[in-house]
Each structure stands twice: as C-alpha cells, then as structure tokens.
Amino acid sequence: MKNKLQDKVAIITGASSGIGLSIAKRLLENKVKVYNISRSTIQGSENIESFQCDVNDTEKVKSIIEEIYKKENRIDIFVNNAGFGIAGEIESASRKNIYNLVETNLSSVITLSSLIIPYLKETKGKIINISSVGAVIPIPYQATYSATKAGVEIFSRALANEVKPFGIKVTAILPGDVKTGFTQNRIVEINNNDKNYSEKVKKSIKKMEKEELKGKSPDSVAKIVVKMLKRKNPPLRKTVRFSYKLVVFLSRILPTRFLNFLIKKIYC
C-alpha cells in the first residue's frame, strides 16, 4: 500500500517532548520531513530539525517558516501543539500567567495558522490543532486552561470553513489524560490564606494529577494524529480514547446544569 505521507513536509510546534515529540517520531516513521519549533531543542533525534523559538515570537516564527519553505519548496502539514497549563482557583491566578496562557495556548494557534495558510494553499495541506477534552468538559481549578482549549476547538471549526475552498483540512484533536511532563510543568497558584478552601483546591488538583499520571502514553495521541493526516476528509474534531468519546457524546445530550453538577462531584 502506498504511503500517503511519504515525502511530505511537516512543522510541529512544541515537539521537544510529550505529545509533540511522539507525533514527530510517528511522522518520521511515515517518511515525512519533520521540523520542530519550540522553546527547547529536541534531545536524541537527529532526524528532526529543530528551531529554538517561543511560539509567541510571531516575527521569528514567520522567518522560520519562510526558511523551511525555501529549503523544501513545500509545506504540507502544520501541527499547533505547543502549550502549557495553570491550575488553582481563578481568584489567585496572576494576570501575567493568565495572559501568557491565553497567548500561548490560543492566540499563537490563531496567529500561526494565519502565517501557514498561504503555504498550505499550494499543497492542499492539513492543520492539526491540539485541543483537549477539557474544552468540552470544563475543569474547575483549570478554568483558564479549559477556556483556551475550548477556543482552539471553536477556532478550528470556523477556520475549516474559511480554508475549505483551497482544499485545506483542519482537525482539532481532543486528548484526555495523557502521561507527559505537562503535569509536572503545570503552574499552580493557590491562595493559602483560607485553609479550608486551599485544601479543597489542592485535593482537586492532586486528583487531576493522579489521573494524568495514570493516563495513556503520548504515542496514543500521535497514532490518531497520523491517522487523521492520512485521511482524505478527516473529521473536524477527533477525541482520543473511547471513554472520552463517550464523555463528549454525553456532553451533547445532558442538560448543562446537570453536566456541571457531575463535574463538580468529581473535582470539587
């Protein structure tokens, strides 16, 4: 069977570790030329060319994309994967961290998509945006993170209609709990002045972290991403794992108030 991805050129943001690195490795196995744009360089993978850059540095990312295009004369795949998390009650979140989270998780997805579209028009390429099940099931004490991932999912659907006339396909991937360094790197902001409240928040965050550390490997997400890239007409949204697909399905049919009540029972 012919490899549908062979000789294509892919750019991934945040591919120095976790889900991004797993996607990069899977694409390499499919004979794709892979480039990474992230704040950290990739260790131990000579076949992935890495550019050290913050995704919020628009001008630098733009120049990197231009450099890749000049070298390869094509770009077929763009994966918006870079992101991080913050946790804690919203009243204790610093404005700096909120702004940085929104800028990295959502604004950069929008901005970098606008930069890559002219190149993908030439190849009728694909955009993969990494969202989260938290976009559909908003998690307390991760309110801002959930909001950014919901924004990514909605943006992906709107963008899909904009670029459809050019043959470009857009898919939002919604992973659930995945075992990566994301858990350890999450910023936690808790107000310890109210001991009863802070203990409740800490207990909830600890439960989230425990579920993440028991989660699937990032490769389980990478497999789905590659599968979507091989499809001629991938779906607008793809949830990873059957249990999460069920959760997302129930979110469509259950009353919002009742759904929020269930979430509260689990996390609060």
N, C-alpha and C positions, 0 to 999 in steps of 0.2 A: 504494500500500500504506500502511495506517495505521501511523503511528509509535507503537510500543508504549511508548516512554519519554516522549513529549511531556507536558509539564506536571507531571511527577513532581519530587519534591524529593530531592536527594542531599546527603549530608555526607561529605566525604573528609578523612581525617587526613593531614598531610604532603603537601598538594597545592601547596606553594610551588615545587616543582621536580621534575625527574625523572619517574618513573612516575606519581606522584600528579597532577602538573600535566597530563600527557598524558591521563590518564583524565578530568580535569575538562574539558579542551578538547573531548574526544570527546563527553562528555555534553552540553556546551553545543550542539554541532552537532545533537544529537538533541532540542533544545528542553527540556532538563532545567534546573531551577533548582539551581545548584550553590553549596554552601558549603564553605569550607576551614577546618580547624582545624590550625594548625601554629605552630611557634616563630618562623618567618619569614613576612612578608607576601608576597603574590604581586605581582610587578612586571609591569606592562603588560597586565593583564587585568581591565578594569573590570567585566566581566560575572560575575566570580566574587567573591562576598562573602567576605572573609577575616577570621577571628578569630585574633589572635595569642595562642597559649596552648600550654604544654607538655602533651602528652597524659597525662603522669603527674600533672597537677594535676586530680584527679578532680572536686572540687567546682566548679572553674571550668568544666571541660568540661560538667558537668551543667547548669550555669546557661546555658551557650551553647546546648546542645541545647533547653532549655526556651524560650529566646528565639527560636530558629528556629521551633519548633513554634507558638509564639504568633503569629508573623508569618505563617506559611504554612498553619497548621492541618492539617499533614500532614508526614510524613517517610516516604519510600518506599525509599530506598537508603542504606546505610551502608558505606563502604569503609575498612577498617582498613589503612592503607598506611604510616603513619609508622614509621620505624626507622632504625638505623644499624649499622655493623659494627666489630668489632675483630679484629685479626689478630696472630699471633705465637704462640710456644709457650705453652701454658697455665700453665706454672710461673712465667712472667714477667708474667702478667696481674694487674693490680691489682684488689683486691676492689671498689673503688669503680667501676671500669669494668665489671666483671662484673655487679655489681648493677644498674647503670644500663642495661646492655644488656638484661638479662632483664626489667627493669621496663618499658622502652620497647618492646621487640620482642614480648614475650609477655604480661606482666601487664596492660599497657594494653589489649591486644586483648581479654582476658577481661573486664576491668573495664568498658570502653566498650561492649562487647556487652551486658553486663547492664543498662547505662543505656538503650540504644537499643531493646531488645526491646519494652517497653510501647508505644512509638510505632509500631513496625513491625507489631504485632498488629492495629492499626486498618486498615492498608493492605495487609496480607499482603505485606510488603516483602521485600527481599533484603539479605543481608550478604555482602560480598566481603572475604575476608581474604587479604592478600598474603603468601604464604609464599615458598618458594624450592626449586629443585631440590636445593639443599644440605640440605634437610630429609630427602631420601631418599638422597642420596649425600653422607654426612658428610665435610666437607673438613678435612684436617689443617691445623693452624695457624689454623683458623677454627672451632674446636670449639664454643665457646660460642655463636657466631652460628648454626651448624648446629643446635645443640640448641634454640635459641629458635624457629627456623623449623619444626623438627620438631614442637615443641609447638603452634605455630599450626595446623599441618595436622591433628594429632590432635584438638585442641580443636574445630576446625571440624566434624569428623565427629561428635563427641559432641554438640555444640550442635545440629547439624542434626536429630538425633532428638528433642531436647528441644522444639524450636520447630516441628516439623512439624505438630502438631495445630492450630497457629494459622495455618498457611498461609505461614509464613516460610521462605525458602530460603537455604541457606548454601553458599558455594563457596569453596574455597581455590585461589588461583591460584599456580602454581609457575613463575616465570620462571627462565631460566638466566642466561647472561651478557648483561647489558644495559649499554649505554654511557650512563652518567649521572654526576653528580657524586658518587655514592655511593663510587666508587673513591677519589677524592681526599680525601673526608671520612672515610674509614675510619681508625680509631685503630690504630696499630701499636705493639706493645710487644715488644721483643726484648732478651734478656739478652746483652750483648756480651762478657761475661767468658769464655765458651767460644767462641773464634773459629771453630773448625770447625763447631760446632753453629749458631752465629748466621749464618754464611754460608749454611748449608744452608736455614735458615728464610727468610732474605732472598731466596734464589734461588726458593724455592717461592712466596713472596708475589708476587715480581716476575712469575712465570709466570701467576698468577691475575689480576694487574692487566692484563697484556698481553691475556689472553683477554677480560676485561671490556671493555677499550677497543676491541676488535675486534667486540664484541657487537652485537646488534640495537638499534634505537632504542627508547626507552621507548614510542613510539607503537604498536609491535608488540604490547606487552602491553595497552595501552589498548584496542586493537581487540578483543582477546579478552575483556576485561572487559565491554565494551559488548555483545558478542555473547552472553555469559552472562546479562547482565541482561535481554536481550530474550527469552530462552528461558523457557518456562513451567516446565519442570523441568530446571534446569541441573544438571550433574554435581557431585558432592561435591568433586572435585579436577580441575583443568584445568591441564595442563602446556603451556607455550608453546614452540613450535617442534618439528618432527618429530624432530630429532636428540635432543632432550632427552626426548621421549616414549619414544623407543627406549631411552634410558638408564634411565628409570624402569621401563619394562617389564622390562628385563634384571635390574634390582634385585630383582624379584619372583621370578625363576626361578633366578638364580645362587646358589650357596651363599654365605652371608655371609662366610665366611673368604676365599673366592676373590675376592669383590667388593671386600673391604677390601684384598686384595693388589693388585688392579688400581689402586685409588685411590692406594695407596702408590707404585706405579710411576710414576704420572702426577705426583703432587705432592710426593713425598719423594725 
